[in-house]
Every structure is written in C-alpha cells, then in structure tokens.
C-alpha cells in the first residue's frame, strides 16, 4: 500500500499563501518606498536632537537621512518603470512616503530653531498640509463612491511641488544663504496649491463619471437656471 499523503496543517497553509501573495505584490520598488517611510522617525529625532544640543553630528545625520529618502524617491520610480513593477500598492505608498517626510520636515523647520537652523514660513507648511488634507478627504470620498478602485494619476505640477519642497528643506538643513529661502518657499507653495486644485478637479470628473452620482429614476431633474 502506498503511504497516505501527509496532511498540511491549516496554519501552515495560510502562511504559505500569505508568503506567496507577499512575493507577488510587494515588489522591489515597494520595498524601497517602505524604507523611505521608516527613515522618517530617524530624521525627526535627529533634527530634534540637533535643536536641543547643537551637535553637528545630528544635523549631518538628518541631512544624510533626508538625502537618502529624496534619492530613493527617484530610484523606486525608476525601478517601477524600468522593470514593470508598477502596482496599486506602490501608487498608494509613494505619495504617502513623500507626505510623511516633507510634512514632518516642514513642521519641524517652521517652529523656531534659531540659532541652529533657519525658520521656514508658516504659510508654506499651512499650504502643503491643507492640500494634503483635502487630497486625503477626496481620496476617501472617491474610494467610497467608486467601490474601492481609485485611479491614481500623478501630475507634473505635483512632482514639481515635491521637488521644490525637498530643495527648500535641504537648503535650510544645509544652512545655505537664507535670502533664497523665501523665493524657494513661495515657488513650492504655489506649485502645491495649483496641484491641489488640479487634483480636486480630477476628483470631480471621476465623481461625475460615476454611476452613483447620477440622479435616481424617480428624482425630478434640476430646474433650469435663469
């Protein structure tokens, strides 16, 4: 008689399925993005320690951490395009990593850090955070209305806003001439505001095209405008 087949425990089966799913979904580009997210707490701690102690080692560590995160932002995008690793998870995590890093840096540098670091304008942080909050609310509305499938369409002006924010933060951390901080902050704020308006218009178009936004059969049409 042939030996009876070995039974696999349900727990082991679940583990194997989860590992297979992770290998298929979490691409190398997504792993790089996760590393960027993990760098955010380290960056925040180094800036706070530099503010408290004035030790240049903490400032250099913060600069290095921010530079690695900024370079990896371009690197994971290259991996996704070059090796066809674009995924819904990556499209969701990439802007989250950018927002966590930049909002943390802008908030930290908005508070008084003198004489160690220059201060960034409050209106820059307010513009960026306001845009991100509106985007998050809009994404939640689209996610609920469209049944969980929200097409993410990056815009050039949004990427330009991200780059300008990174340049502004790096300029402040490197303590380069402060007279350039105001024009850099202004350019970053304008691009962030314009990109926010464009994303809102894109969201309104998606909502208008959704069947759920159409009036119900028994609902009377809107009266004509005078």
Protein Blocks (a to p, Z undefined) as FASTA:
>chain_A
ZZddddddfklmmmmmmmmmmmmmmcfklmmmmmmmmmmmmmmmmmmmmmmnopaklmmm
mmmmmmmmmmmmmmmmmmmmmnopacfklmmmmmmmmmmmmmmmmmmmmpccbfkbccdd
fklmmmmmmmmmmmmmmmmmmmmmnoopacddddfklmmmmmmmmmmmmmmmnopafklm
mmmmmmmmmmmmmmmmmmmmmmmmmmmmpmklpccfklccddddZZ
